[in-house]
Amino acid sequence: MATRTRRPERREEPLSREGIVEAAIGLLDTTGEGGLTFRALAERLATGPGAIYWHVANKGELLDAATDAVVAAALAIEPAEPSDSPRDEIRAVALGLFEAIEEHPWLATQLSTQLSRSPWGSVTPRIFEGIGRRVRALNVPESSWFTATSVLVHYILGAAGQNAANTESARALGPDATRAEFLDAVSTAWEALDPDDYPFTRAVADQLREHDDREQFLSGIDLALTGITTPRPPGA
């Protein structure tokens, strides 16, 4: 008895750029940048690659759009409680970006690429506007707006990216490895360093083992904000 090969079901609703980007984000989250191909995306969307090319020219454009969509959603997060404080708003924006980078492992690399290779694109101005608007509201002198905002942006993306890298390193220890086990391994290695060459690193090894990533991150934001808003003596 002859059998027929079942064809994959085709989508019934119209394909949109927003739907393509959403599907790309899901694919990036599960397979990483290497797994994002137009063939894999077409299978996920139950359509043909040609239909995707109608909305997106190439993989680079798709990565840019996915990055922009995740960043826009992160910057839309409001403080846990209503507040007129620019400090609280900066903390909320910073934590939104931190959690977005933690949730989407591919995002840190894409943000670094966007900020260095295409700062004129949509992502860099979006992040600078989200932070800079609140910096201005802190009554920071206009001559310091760019520097103050840059300090915060560099800290946020650097610290969040390092946290995401630590998470990936923990996974490399094994499928069942936990963050606590990873930190314990690092702390143990620091404690074993030569006490004459690394007295400070040995002294803080136990703090590394016990620290909370989000609390440490927000403490860094507070330190930066304190420095940004502290008046400097004339000529300093």
Protein Blocks (a to p, Z undefined) as FASTA:
>chain_A
ZZddddddddfbdcdfklmmmmmmmmmmmnojmlmcfklmmmmnopafklmmmmpmblml
mmmmmmmmmmmmmmmpccfbdcfbfklmmmmmmmmmmmmmmmmmmlmmmmmmmmmmmmmb
mmlmmmmmmmmmmmmmnopafklmmmmmmmmmmmmmmmmmmmmmmmmmmmmnojkbcfkl
mmmmmmmmmmmpcfklmmmlmmmmmmmmmpcfklmmmmmmmmmmmmmmmccdehZZ
